[in-house]
Amino acid sequence: MKLFAIADLHLPGGDDKPMDVFGPQWDGHFERISADWRARVRPEDLVLIPGDISWAMQLDHAVPDLAAIGALPGRKLLIKGNHDYWWSSLTRVREILPAGMDALQHSAADVGPWVICGTRGWMFPTGDTPLGEEDERVYRRELLRLEMALSDADRLAAGRPVVAMLHYPPLYDSQRDTAFTELLTAHGVHTAVYGHLHGAGIRAGFTGTHRGVRYLLTSCDSLDFTLVELNMNA
């Protein structure tokens, strides 16, 4: 069993929303992702999708996009991104997911060799840029939700590696110590995957090990529209 990740699929959500408006590199992006996916993923493998799955605004409009992902090989585990407006309650989302797909919402799942947990995350304050009142409120809430997800993972893990999924970056290359990384380190997370960063913003992301936790930026354009395999023996 192998473990893969790719974030920010940005499927059209029932509307004609071509992604190449964000640059020619996005032309036919899901076809390229799908080709790589079919070539590398086996039915027993697991693919993590850390948010921004569909542009749909309503749950029923996301069904074709979820079906397209569900038709690809392997099991899939999703979390919500900032553009997943279709994502209502976890219960309703799970009701429409194809077989072999599941979703996490500040919770954890036992997937056999590993335990996976996840929450959306949020932007965090920096020395130069404090958060406004509303962003500060959401930031504090998302820290609590990450703590809930990690505690759930601790309960399930029994010594197995824990992988955390977030949509927002829990750190940047220029700022690696944040309240999010403190939690991930304190709970002994093996690997944290995240997305959200695109284009020139990719350069701000951090991929590497910091304070014992391995971090991987997995937005699809940062991966040249291929899946990244997580080597859990590293």
VOBA-1610 file (N, C-alpha, C; in pm, whole numbers, padded with zeros to 5 digits, always signed):
BEGIN
Met+00084-00120+00000Met+00000+00000+00000Met+00088+00125+00000Lys+00062+00214-00094Lys+00136+00339-00103Lys+00046+00457-00067Leu+00111+00565-00028Leu+00039+00686+00012Leu+00082+00801-00078Phe-00017+00868-00140Phe+00007+00980-00230Phe-00069+01103-00181Ala-00033+01219-00235Ala-00107+01341-00203Ala-00106+01435-00322Ile-00215+01509-00337Ile-00223+01619-00434Ile-00339+01709-00392Ala-00315+01838-00387Ala-00416+01934-00342Ala-00458+02025-00457Asp-00567+02098-00434Asp-00608+02207-00524Asp-00640+02157-00665Leu-00723+02055-00675Leu-00763+02005-00807Leu-00846+02107-00883His-00923+02190-00813His-01000+02299-00874His-01080+02253-00996Leu-01163+02151-00974Leu-01251+02104-01081Leu-01367+02202-01100Pro-01435+02199-01215Pro-01518+02314-01256Pro-01649+02333-01181Gly-01698+02232-01109Gly-01820+02252-01032Gly-01944+02273-01114Gly-01951+02210-01232Gly-02070+02221-01317Gly-02072+02342-01406Asp-01976+02430-01392Asp-01969+02551-01475Asp-01846+02543-01566Asp-01848+02622-01670Asp-01732+02630-01758Asp-01633+02727-01696Lys-01545+02674-01611Lys-01448+02758-01541Lys-01308+02709-01575Pro-01258+02743-01693Pro-01126+02695-01732Pro-01017+02753-01643Met-00927+02667-01600Met-00821+02711-01511Met-00707+02779-01585Asp-00706+02770-01719Asp-00595+02832-01790Asp-00598+02984-01787Val-00707+03041-01731Val-00706+03186-01707Val-00599+03224-01605Phe-00552+03125-01528Phe-00447+03148-01430Phe-00308+03119-01487Gly-00303+03091-01616Gly-00175+03066-01682Gly-00183+02943-01769Pro-00103+02938-01876Pro-00109+02825-01969Pro-00072+02692-01906Gln-00002+02696-01793Gln+00034+02570-01728Gln-00088+02493-01679Trp-00203+02564-01667Trp-00325+02498-01619Trp-00407+02437-01732Asp-00366+02451-01853Asp-00443+02397-01966Asp-00450+02245-01956Gly-00574+02191-01952Gly-00592+02046-01942Gly-00532+01986-01817His-00534+02062-01706His-00461+02018-01587His-00515+01887-01530Phe-00648+01870-01527Phe-00700+01748-01466Phe-00673+01626-01553Glu-00669+01643-01683Glu-00634+01532-01771Glu-00489+01487-01744Arg-00400+01582-01720Arg-00262+01547-01690Arg-00250+01479-01554Ile-00323+01533-01456Ile-00324+01469-01323Ile-00379+01327-01334Ser-00489+01311-01407Ser-00553+01179-01419Ser-00460+01078-01485Ala-00387+01120-01588Ala-00296+01028-01656Ala-00187+00979-01560Asp-00130+01071-01484Asp-00028+01032-01387Asp-00089+00942-01280Trp-00208+00977-01234Trp-00278+00901-01129Trp-00300+00758-01175Arg-00353+00739-01294Arg-00382+00605-01344Arg-00253+00522-01363Ala-00146+00588-01396Ala-00020+00517-01420Ala+00046+00470-01291Arg+00017+00535-01178Arg+00095+00510-01057Arg+00016+00454-00940Val-00113+00481-00933Val-00192+00444-00815Val-00262+00312-00838Arg-00250+00221-00740Arg-00315+00092-00745Arg-00442+00096-00660Pro-00532-00001-00676Pro-00658+00001-00601Pro-00638+00006-00450Glu-00532-00054-00398Glu-00511-00059-00253Glu-00443+00066-00198Asp-00397+00156-00285Asp-00328+00277-00240Asp-00425+00383-00191Leu-00371+00482-00120Leu-00452+00592-00066Leu-00398+00724-00118Val-00490+00811-00165Val-00454+00944-00213Val-00517+01048-00122Leu-00435+01136-00066Leu-00483+01246+00018Leu-00505+01369-00069Ile-00619+01437-00048Ile-00652+01557-00125Ile-00681+01670-00027Pro-00580+01755+00000Pro-00595+01858+00103Pro-00667+01986+00057Gly-00788+01970+00006Gly-00875+02085-00016Gly-00869+02151-00152Asp-00964+02244-00171Asp-00989+02314-00297Asp-01010+02212-00410Ile-01115+02135-00392Ile-01145+02022-00479Ile-01229+02066-00598Ser-01331+02148-00572Ser-01426+02186-00677Ser-01467+02332-00658Trp-01491+02399-00773Trp-01542+02536-00770Trp-01693+02542-00743Ala-01759+02429-00731Ala-01904+02427-00710Ala-01943+02512-00589Met-02057+02577-00601Met-02110+02658-00491Met-02212+02581-00408Gln-02269+02476-00467Gln-02370+02395-00398Gln-02328+02249-00402Leu-02373+02174-00302Leu-02330+02036-00287Leu-02362+01952-00409Asp-02484+01964-00465Asp-02520+01879-00578Asp-02437+01912-00702His-02389+02037-00713His-02307+02073-00828His-02166+02014-00820Ala-02126+01971-00701Ala-01994+01909-00685Ala-01995+01761-00719Val-02114+01702-00734Val-02124+01557-00755Val-02046+01510-00877Pro-02056+01575-00996Pro-01978+01527-01111Pro-01827+01533-01087Asp-01781+01635-01018Asp-01638+01644-00990Asp-01593+01532-00896Leu-01672+01506-00793Leu-01638+01398-00700Leu-01643+01263-00770Ala-01738+01248-00863Ala-01746+01123-00939Ala-01622+01105-01026Ala-01573+01214-01085Ala-01452+01205-01169Ala-01331+01162-01087Ile-01321+01214-00966Ile-01212+01172-00877Ile-01234+01028-00833Gly-01359+00994-00801Gly-01390+00860-00756Gly-01362+00754-00860Ala-01367+00790-00989Ala-01341+00693-01096Ala-01193+00660-01111Leu-01107+00738-01048Leu-00964+00712-01054Leu-00926+00602-00955Pro-00814+00535-00976Pro-00777+00423-00889Pro-00749+00467-00745Gly-00760+00371-00654Gly-00723+00393-00516Gly-00834+00450-00430Arg-00806+00450-00301Arg-00894+00516-00205Arg-00856+00664-00195Lys-00952+00747-00157Lys-00926+00891-00148Lys-00977+00945-00015Leu-00902+01038+00042Leu-00939+01102+00167Leu-00927+01252+00149Leu-01035+01325+00178Leu-01045+01467+00146Leu-01054+01552+00273Ile-01008+01677+00262Ile-01045+01781+00358Ile-01093+01904+00280Lys-01151+01996+00351Lys-01209+02117+00292Lys-01102+02223+00270Gly-01112+02291+00154Gly-01028+02407+00129Gly-01109+02536+00136Asn-01043+02648+00120Asn-01113+02776+00132Asn-01210+02802+00018His-01193+02734-00097His-01285+02752-00210His-01392+02643-00218Asp-01393+02550-00125Asp-01493+02443-00129Asp-01623+02488-00064Tyr-01689+02584-00128Tyr-01813+02640-00073Tyr-01927+02538-00074Trp-01917+02438-00159Trp-02017+02331-00167Trp-02018+02242-00044Trp-01909+02242+00030Trp-01892+02153+00145Trp-01975+02206+00260Ser-02085+02140+00290Ser-02172+02182+00400Ser-02134+02101+00524Ser-02222+02022+00578Ser-02187+01940+00693Ser-02111+01816+00647Leu-02030+01761+00736Leu-01955+01641+00704Leu-02050+01526+00671Thr-02160+01518+00742Thr-02257+01412+00717Thr-02312+01419+00575Arg-02349+01538+00529Arg-02404+01554+00395Arg-02298+01527+00288Val-02176+01570+00314Val-02069+01543+00218Val-02048+01393+00204Arg-02042+01323+00315Arg-02020+01179+00309Arg-02133+01107+00236Glu-02252+01160+00244Glu-02366+01096+00177Glu-02352+01093+00026Ile-02279+01189-00031Ile-02270+01196-00178Ile-02137+01145-00231Leu-02045+01109-00142Leu-01914+01064-00189Leu-01924+00927-00255Pro-01854+00907-00366Pro-01849+00774-00428Pro-01784+00672-00335Ala-01804+00546-00365Ala-01739+00440-00288Ala-01588+00458-00293Gly-01525+00431-00181Gly-01379+00443-00175Gly-01330+00582-00142Met-01422+00676-00116Met-01383+00811-00078Met-01439+00843+00059Asp-01361+00917+00138Asp-01409+00964+00268Asp-01356+01104+00291Ala-01411+01171+00390Ala-01375+01309+00421Ala-01346+01323+00569Leu-01256+01413+00602Leu-01223+01447+00739Leu-01258+01593+00764Gln-01302+01620+00887Gln-01330+01758+00926Gln-01291+01771+01072His-01170+01823+01096His-01104+01825+01227His-01123+01692+01300Ser-01085+01585+01230Ser-01099+01449+01282Ser-00989+01363+01223Ala-00989+01234+01256Ala-00884+01142+01212Ala-00946+01014+01160Ala-00866+00940+01082Ala-00910+00813+01025Ala-00798+00711+01036Asp-00835+00589+01071Asp-00743+00476+01075Asp-00741+00415+00935Val-00627+00421+00868Val-00619+00369+00731Val-00526+00249+00721Gly-00498+00185+00833Gly-00416+00065+00832Gly-00274+00093+00878Pro-00179+00115+00786Pro-00041+00140+00829Pro-00023+00275+00897Trp-00115+00369+00872Trp-00101+00504+00923Trp-00235+00554+00976Val-00227+00664+01048Val-00347+00738+01088Val-00339+00875+01022Ile-00448+00915+00958Ile-00454+01043+00888Ile-00549+01135+00962Cys-00509+01258+00985Cys-00601+01356+01045Cys-00600+01482+00962Gly-00700+01567+00980Gly-00703+01687+00897Gly-00800+01792+00942Thr-00767+01915+00904Thr-00854+02031+00920Thr-00809+02136+00820Arg-00893+02236+00794Arg-00862+02332+00689Arg-00743+02421+00722Gly-00730+02464+00847Gly-00629+02562+00882Gly-00671+02703+00844Trp-00579+02798+00860Trp-00607+02938+00828Trp-00475+03013+00820Met-00482+03136+00772Met-00364+03223+00774Met-00325+03251+00919Phe-00199+03283+00940Phe-00152+03309+01076Phe-00080+03444+01079Pro-00072+03506+01196Pro-00006+03637+01205Pro+00145+03623+01187Thr+00204+03723+01127Thr+00349+03732+01118Thr+00394+03858+01190Gly+00524+03872+01203Gly+00575+03991+01272Gly+00536+04119+01204Asp+00525+04116+01070Asp+00493+04236+00995Asp+00343+04252+00969Thr+00269+04141+00981Thr+00128+04143+00940Thr+00041+04077+01047Pro-00006+04153+01143Pro-00103+04096+01239Pro-00236+04071+01169Leu-00315+03983+01225Leu-00445+03952+01168Leu-00550+04053+01213Gly-00648+04076+01125Gly-00764+04154+01165Gly-00852+04076+01260Glu-00951+04142+01314Glu-01034+04082+01418Glu-01101+03952+01372Glu-01161+03952+01253Glu-01231+03833+01205Glu-01132+03721+01173Asp-01021+03753+01106Asp-00922+03650+01077Asp-00862+03592+01204Glu-00843+03676+01304Glu-00791+03627+01432Glu-00888+03528+01495Arg-01017+03556+01484Arg-01118+03465+01540Arg-01113+03330+01469Val-01106+03331+01336Val-01101+03206+01260Val-00971+03131+01288Tyr-00862+03204+01295Tyr-00731+03145+01325Tyr-00735+03070+01459Arg-00790+03132+01561Arg-00799+03067+01692Arg-00888+02943+01686Arg-00996+02953+01611Arg-01087+02839+01596Arg-01017+02725+01525Glu-00939+02756+01419Glu-00871+02650+01345Glu-00759+02586+01427Leu-00696+02660+01514Leu-00599+02597+01605Leu-00668+02495+01696Leu-00785+02531+01746Leu-00862+02437+01829Leu-00902+02315+01748Arg-00938+02336+01623Arg-00979+02224+01538Arg-00861+02133+01504Leu-00743+02191+01484Leu-00626+02108+01462Leu-00594+02026+01587Glu-00608+02088+01703Glu-00586+02014+01828Glu-00685+01898+01840Met-00810+01920+01801Met-00910+01813+01802Met-00868+01699+01708Ala-00826+01734+01588Ala-00786+01633+01490Ala-00666+01554+01539Leu-00567+01623+01596Leu-00447+01556+01644Leu-00477+01468+01765Ser-00565+01513+01852Ser-00603+01431+01968Ser-00676+01306+01923Asp-00759+01320+01821Asp-00828+01204+01765Asp-00727+01107+01705Ala-00627+01161+01636Ala-00521+01076+01580Ala-00442+01005+01689Asp-00410+01076+01796Asp-00338+01015+01908Asp-00414+00895+01963Arg-00544+00910+01972Arg-00629+00804+02025Arg-00623+00678+01939Leu-00610+00697+01807Leu-00612+00585+01714Leu-00475+00525+01686Ala-00370+00604+01702Ala-00241+00571+01641Ala-00175+00445+01697Ala-00170+00431+01828Ala-00105+00315+01890Ala+00034+00290+01832Gly+00112+00397+01820Gly+00249+00386+01773Gly+00269+00398+01624Arg+00160+00402+01546Arg+00174+00415+01400Arg+00198+00561+01362Pro+00262+00585+01246Pro+00285+00723+01203Pro+00155+00798+01178Val+00156+00925+01213Val+00041+01014+01191Val+00076+01112+01079Val-00016+01124+00983Val-00005+01223+00876Val-00116+01325+00896Ala-00080+01453+00895Ala-00177+01562+00910Ala-00198+01629+00775Met-00325+01650+00739Met-00360+01727+00620Met-00414+01862+00663Leu-00361+01968+00603Leu-00417+02102+00616Leu-00428+02160+00476His-00523+02251+00458His-00527+02319+00330His-00432+02439+00332Tyr-00447+02525+00429Tyr-00358+02641+00440Tyr-00220+02597+00488Pro-00116+02669+00446Pro+00018+02637+00495Pro+00027+02654+00647Pro+00081+02557+00718Pro+00103+02575+00861Pro+00231+02650+00892Leu+00311+02675+00787Leu+00438+02747+00799Leu+00476+02797+00660Tyr+00575+02885+00658Tyr+00635+02929+00531Tyr+00786+02908+00540Asp+00851+02914+00428Asp+00996+02899+00428Asp+01060+03007+00514Ser+00999+03125+00516Ser+01055+03237+00592Ser+01006+03240+00737Gln+00905+03161+00770Gln+00852+03159+00907Gln+00808+03017+00939Arg+00898+02944+01002Arg+00872+02802+01026Arg+00815+02773+01164Asp+00827+02864+01256Asp+00771+02843+01390Asp+00641+02920+01402Thr+00532+02846+01405Thr+00398+02905+01418Thr+00322+02825+01522Ala+00204+02874+01559Ala+00121+02799+01653Ala+00078+02665+01593Phe+00065+02658+01460Phe+00029+02531+01395Phe+00146+02432+01406Thr+00269+02478+01378Thr+00382+02386+01386Thr+00407+02341+01530Glu+00378+02428+01626Glu+00392+02388+01767Glu+00304+02267+01798Leu+00180+02270+01750Leu+00089+02159+01773Leu+00135+02033+01701Leu+00176+02047+01576Leu+00219+01931+01498Leu+00342+01866+01561Thr+00435+01947+01610Thr+00553+01894+01677Thr+00516+01829+01809Ala+00433+01895+01887Ala+00396+01844+02019Ala+00328+01708+02011His+00254+01684+01903His+00183+01557+01887His+00264+01454+01808Gly+00386+01485+01776Gly+00473+01387+01713Gly+00430+01345+01573Val+00374+01440+01497Val+00330+01409+01361Val+00450+01372+01274His+00432+01270+01193His+00539+01227+01102His+00550+01319+00982Thr+00435+01345+00916Thr+00433+01424+00793Thr+00309+01511+00793Ala+00324+01635+00748Ala+00211+01726+00729Ala+00209+01770+00583Val+00095+01752+00517Val+00080+01795+00378Val-00017+01911+00372Tyr+00008+02004+00279Tyr-00077+02122+00267Tyr-00076+02169+00123Gly-00166+02262+00092Gly-00176+02316-00043Gly-00189+02467-00042His-00286+02519-00119His-00328+02659-00117His-00238+02754-00196Leu-00108+02726-00203Leu-00015+02818-00268Leu-00004+02788-00416His-00010+02894-00497His-00005+02879-00642His+00088+02983-00703Gly+00128+02957-00828Gly+00205+03057-00902Gly+00329+03101-00828Ala+00349+03231-00823Ala+00466+03286-00755Ala+00465+03254-00607Gly+00344+03231-00550Gly+00333+03200-00408Gly+00396+03067-00370Ile+00415+02979-00469Ile+00475+02849-00440Ile+00613+02865-00376Arg+00685+02969-00418Arg+00821+02990-00366Arg+00822+03016-00216Ala+00708+03062-00163Ala+00700+03088-00019Ala+00680+02962+00063Gly+00637+02854-00002Gly+00609+02730+00070Gly+00736+02660+00115Phe+00720+02575+00213Phe+00832+02500+00268Phe+00807+02351+00249Thr+00902+02282+00189Thr+00903+02137+00181Thr+01034+02090+00242Gly+01024+02013+00347Gly+01143+01968+00419Gly+01104+01930+00561Thr+01202+01909+00646Thr+01178+01868+00785Thr+01210+01984+00878His+01118+02010+00968His+01136+02117+01066His+01090+02065+01202Arg+01183+02066+01296Arg+01156+02021+01433Arg+01090+01883+01435Gly+01143+01795+01352Gly+01101+01656+01355Gly+00980+01622+01270Val+00917+01722+01211Val+00798+01700+01127Val+00837+01727+00982Arg+00801+01635+00893Arg+00825+01657+00751Arg+00705+01731+00691Tyr+00731+01838+00616Tyr+00626+01919+00554Tyr+00637+01907+00403Leu+00520+01893+00338Leu+00517+01882+00192Leu+00410+01977+00137Leu+00450+02067+00049Leu+00356+02148-00027Leu+00305+02062-00142Thr+00172+02047-00153Thr+00116+01953-00250Thr+00014+02017-00343Ser+00007+02150-00353Ser-00080+02211-00454Ser-00037+02158-00590Cys-00135+02127-00676Cys-00104+02048-00796Cys-00006+02119-00889Asp-00012+02252-00898Asp+00083+02320-00986Asp+00223+02324-00929Ser+00235+02312-00795Ser+00369+02302-00736Ser+00433+02167-00765Leu+00350+02068-00801Leu+00397+01932-00830Leu+00399+01903-00979Asp+00384+02009-01062Asp+00377+01992-01207Asp+00265+01898-01247Phe+00154+01906-01172Phe+00030+01833-01202Phe+00052+01681-01200Thr+00132+01637-01105Thr+00150+01495-01076Thr+00130+01473-00927Leu+00108+01350-00886Leu+00094+01317-00746Leu+00232+01303-00683Val+00242+01337-00555Val+00364+01311-00482Val+00341+01186-00396Glu+00437+01096-00399Glu+00431+00978-00314Glu+00500+01008-00181Leu+00434+00976-00071Leu+00490+01000+00062Leu+00566+00875+00105Asn+00695+00887+00120Asn+00778+00778+00168Asn+00771+00777+00320Met+00690+00690+00374Met+00668+00689+00518Met+00779+00616+00594Asn+00878+00565+00522Asn+00993+00501+00587Asn+01108+00600+00607Ala+01092+00721+00551Ala+01200+00819+00562Ala+01204+00880+00701
//
